[in-house]
Amino acid sequence: MLVGAGKYKDVDEPAPAFDAPTTHGRKTLEDYRGKWLVLFSHPADFTPVCTTEFIAFAKRHAD
């Protein structure tokens, strides 16, 4: 869940505006207008599920 979003979003709902620090500088939702974007959240680092999901996302990056 995005911090401050208030609830989980469904696939067909627009994402709320955000401004977040990343390893590539600050990013906003507006930076991705007109592009596909996956907003991914995980419950904890180094859990089996998040590890496999991160690997799957990396393999599909070119798509």
Rosetta silent file (secondary structure, phi, psi, omega in degrees, C-alpha in Angstrom):
SEQUENCE: MLVGAGKYKDVDEPAPAFDAPTTHGRKTLEDYRGKWLVLFSHPADFTPVCTTEFIAFAKRHAD
SCORE:     score description
SCORE:     0.000 S_00000001
   1 L     0.000  136.600  176.202    0.000    0.000    0.000 S_00000001
   2 L   -70.120  134.938 -179.386    1.300    3.449   -0.795 S_00000001
   3 L   -59.075  128.603  178.991    1.903    5.422    2.355 S_00000001
   4 L    83.309   -1.351 -178.089   -0.978    7.780    2.882 S_00000001
   5 L   -72.585  -27.990  176.417   -3.087    6.180    0.150 S_00000001
   6 L    92.880  -28.183  177.900   -5.705    5.053    2.664 S_00000001
   7 L  -163.314  166.059  175.457   -6.491    1.690    1.039 S_00000001
   8 L   -71.660  148.262  178.739   -5.169   -0.845   -1.391 S_00000001
   9 L   -99.297  143.210  173.473   -5.738   -0.067   -5.053 S_00000001
  10 L   -83.937  163.642 -178.024   -7.307   -2.502   -7.511 S_00000001
  11 L   -57.194  -37.644 -175.471   -5.713   -3.157  -10.897 S_00000001
  12 L   -89.015    6.111  178.482   -8.310   -1.045  -12.703 S_00000001
  13 L   -98.316  143.891  176.504   -8.013    1.955  -10.355 S_00000001
  14 L   -67.163  146.057  177.316   -5.651    4.861  -11.012 S_00000001
  15 L   -74.957  147.626  175.902   -2.663    5.083   -8.708 S_00000001
  16 L   -72.743  153.119  176.465   -2.512    8.051   -6.341 S_00000001
  17 L   -60.278  144.275  177.139    0.053   10.747   -7.049 S_00000001
  18 L  -147.756  160.276  174.407    3.337   10.158   -5.259 S_00000001
  19 E  -138.422  115.040 -172.938    6.814   11.605   -4.836 S_00000001
  20 E  -135.777  143.179  173.539    9.365    9.078   -3.575 S_00000001
  21 E   -75.020  138.652  177.683   13.124    8.842   -3.093 S_00000001
  22 E  -135.061  176.130  175.734   14.705    6.035   -5.140 S_00000001
  23 L   -71.572   -7.048  177.953   18.192    4.813   -5.978 S_00000001
  24 L  -115.612   27.727 -178.438   17.775    6.827   -9.210 S_00000001
  25 E    91.858 -175.558  179.836   16.736   10.101   -7.558 S_00000001
  26 E   -73.575  141.608  178.582   13.244   11.291   -6.711 S_00000001
  27 E  -129.844  146.716  175.361   10.423    9.854   -8.811 S_00000001
  28 E  -126.106  162.531  176.180    6.796   10.846   -9.185 S_00000001
  29 H   -59.306  -37.460 -179.290    3.852    9.124  -10.798 S_00000001
  30 H   -59.261  -28.807  177.987    3.887   11.892  -13.416 S_00000001
  31 H   -59.192  -21.619 -174.202    7.377   10.727  -14.526 S_00000001
  32 H  -109.092   11.374  179.948    5.703    7.621  -15.939 S_00000001
  33 L   -55.083  131.658  179.449    2.755    9.200  -17.766 S_00000001
  34 L    81.044    4.310 -179.646    2.101    7.260  -20.984 S_00000001
  35 L  -121.934  157.418  172.275    4.280    4.328  -19.864 S_00000001
  36 L   -73.714  141.471 -179.348    3.575    0.991  -18.247 S_00000001
  37 L  -144.008  132.127  173.827    4.399    1.015  -14.545 S_00000001
  38 L  -107.668  120.301  174.041    4.349   -1.712  -11.912 S_00000001
  39 L   -97.735  112.064 -173.126    4.005   -0.483   -8.346 S_00000001
  40 L  -116.072  131.654  177.310    5.326   -3.329   -6.234 S_00000001
  41 L  -127.815  148.522  179.265    5.257   -3.579   -2.470 S_00000001
  42 L  -135.896  154.120 -174.606    6.489   -6.378   -0.266 S_00000001
  43 L   -74.567  -29.870 -177.497    5.974   -7.241    3.419 S_00000001
  44 L  -163.947  152.380  176.762    9.628   -7.764    4.383 S_00000001
  45 L   -72.787  150.676  173.378   13.100   -8.035    2.871 S_00000001
  46 L    62.610   30.343  171.591   14.669  -11.420    2.173 S_00000001
  47 L   -96.008  151.490 -176.675   11.450  -13.431    2.260 S_00000001
  48 H   -56.880  -39.663 -177.839   11.056  -16.224   -0.332 S_00000001
  49 H   -65.707  -48.482 -176.891    8.053  -14.617   -2.025 S_00000001
  50 H   -66.849  -33.610  178.241    9.601  -11.196   -2.556 S_00000001
  51 H   -62.146  -47.531 -179.140   12.854  -12.751   -3.796 S_00000001
  52 H   -68.067  -35.957  178.859   11.086  -14.765   -6.508 S_00000001
  53 H   -68.116  -41.704  177.202    8.884  -11.815   -7.474 S_00000001
  54 H   -61.284  -41.412  178.401   11.863   -9.471   -7.810 S_00000001
  55 H   -63.572  -43.279  179.231   13.629  -12.026  -10.034 S_00000001
  56 H   -62.609  -41.882  177.105   10.499  -12.411  -12.178 S_00000001
  57 H   -62.222  -43.227 -179.637   10.219   -8.619  -12.584 S_00000001
  58 H   -61.260  -39.596  179.924   13.896   -8.385  -13.565 S_00000001
  59 H   -67.171  -27.273 -178.099   13.449  -11.066  -16.230 S_00000001
  60 L   -96.342    4.223 -174.383   10.515   -9.138  -17.738 S_00000001
  61 L   -52.355  -42.546 -177.850   12.216   -5.717  -17.640 S_00000001
  62 L   -67.169  -23.704 -179.332   12.689   -5.568  -21.424 S_00000001
  63 L   -68.309    0.000    0.000    8.979   -6.252  -21.984 S_00000001
